[in-house]
């Protein structure tokens, strides 16, 4: 009996040590595994940043937006030329389902996606057209809400022309809606309200224009980040910067940079002090001063997607060319480039609960 108790205690210690060394690794969320999902053509690339193993997941046509459930275990890919959604089990990297918003009455193209925190409802920004006689008629843009269990549309929300990206607030009660300006949709009240003017701002404050398709959020500490260009009509001045929207606090902020390097996308550090942006060049910028601290050439060439690892030590770069690169976030030195089989759209960083 005494030996049995000692053996049980020893096993307990071993298990606890295992959990400490494998679950609570520095720089990683507890019990999660970091994976990269990169959209390609007829394929999505799942890349393990630790082992550099690449898994090709067959899909239909070019892939665009990528969203995922809160636990990271289910990935949704905007695929088929924006005509369908491909569902991937992130624990196996296998396709488990596809669905569309098109009906017998109209064809729907998907320009924004979000899944609620419970993984029950799927929101999609749609541009639709229907055939009337020999002509196509464009329908007004909407957000449709689909029940993921029944695959039935349960709600339709009218939105302004130009609406694209959708992002849930951390509490799951509201939806950030990116159009030519920034809106917030209150789910309980069923109200869409203008939050901040961007493109339609007062000219003296600068007319903004941000890039829709590379907005960060779930993989950016719940802070939505979009690269933004502002034009001042009175002086013809143009500035480059970012829009930051805190999805926990509901706070909107713009930062204009002191120089222009040409930026498609970017990611910021958890403390909100630093951002990494790029395209042909990669820039490390101080978000408190708006000054670039370091700018280097993007060695593989033009890229659309720039993102940070969970421990903020590695900058991931992909999109445009058939590759993904790993840069040291501190020095901006290129560590490695992995060739992929097709051109790419973006790189998203998913923390998958184990």
Residue, then its C-alpha position, 0 to 999 in steps of 0.5 A: x500500500x505504501x509503495x502504491x502511494x509513492x508510485x502514485x505520487x511519483x507519477x503525479x510529479x512526472x505528469x505535472x513536470x510534463x505539463x509545465x514544460x509542454x503546455x506553459x511554454x514561454x511566448x505561447x498561450x497555455x495549451x495551444x499550438x501556433x500554426x500558419x494558414x496561407x491561402x493559395x490557388x486550389x490549395x491552403x497551406x498549413x505551415x508549422x512554424x516550429x518544424x517548418x512542415x507544410x501541409x497542402x489542403x486542397x480547396x476549390x479555386x483561389x482562397x481569400x479571407x480566413x477566419x476561425x473559431x475562438x479555440x482555433x480548431x475550425x478554420x473557414x476559408x473564402x474559396x472558389x473565387x469568393x463563391x463558397x466557404x471551405x471548412x477545415x478541421x485544424x486538428x487534422x488539416x482536413x476539409x470537413x465541409x463547404x457551403x455557399x450563400x448563393x441561391x436559385x434566385x441570385x449568385x452571391x460573392x463573399x467579401x467579408x466573414x466572421x464567426x461568433x465566439x460560440x462557433x454557432x453563427x457565421x456572418x458574411x458580407x455579400x455582393x449579389x446579382x441575379x439574372x433578369x431576362x438577358x441582363x444581370x441586376x445588382x442587388x444591394x449589399x447585405x450581411x447574411x447570418x447563417x446557422x452553422x448547424x442547419x446551414x440556413x440563413x437566419x438574418x439579413x442586415x442591410x449595409x452600405x456599398x463598399x462593406x467588406x471585412x467583419x470582426x467580432x468584438x471580444x465580448x461577442x455582442x457587437x460586430x465591427x463592420x469595415x466599409x468606406x467608413x467604420x461601423x459597429x453592428x449591435x447584435x442584440x439591438x439589431x442596429x448598425x451605427x456609424x462609428x468613425x468617418x474615414x473616406x468621408x471624413x472632413x477634408x481638413x482632417x484628411x480623407x482616408x483609404x484603407x486596404x480591406x483584405x488584410x485587416x488583422x484582429x484575432x491574430x493581433x491581440x484583439x486589436x484590428x489593424x489596417x494600413x491606411x493612406x490619408x489625402x489632404x486636399x488643401x495641401x495635396x499631402x499624402x500620408x501612410x499609417x494604420x488604423x487601430x481598433x481595440x476589439x475589447x475596449x471599443x477604441x478607435x485610433x489612427x497613427x500617421x507615419x513620418x515616411x512612406x514605404x508602401x504598406x499592404x498590411x501589418x501587425x502590432x505588438x501586444x503593448x501597442x508600441x510597435x507595428x511591422x508593416x510592409x510590401x516591397x520593404x519591411x518597416x518597424x515603426x514606433x506607434x507612439x511617435x509614428x517614426x520608422x525605427x528600421x526599414x529593410x528590403x523584403x528579400x523575396x520581393x513583393x508581399x501582401x501579408x505581414x504577421x507576428x508570432x505569438x511570442x513576437x520574436x518572428x515576423x511571418x511574411x507571405x502573400x503574392x509570391x509562392x513562398x513564406x518567409x521568417x524574419x527576426x522581429x528584433x533585427x529584421x534579418x531574414x532567417x528562412x524562406x520556404x517555397x510553396x507550390x502556388x502564389x499566395x494571398x495572406x498569412x494568418x496566425x492561429x493559436x489552436x487549443x490542444 
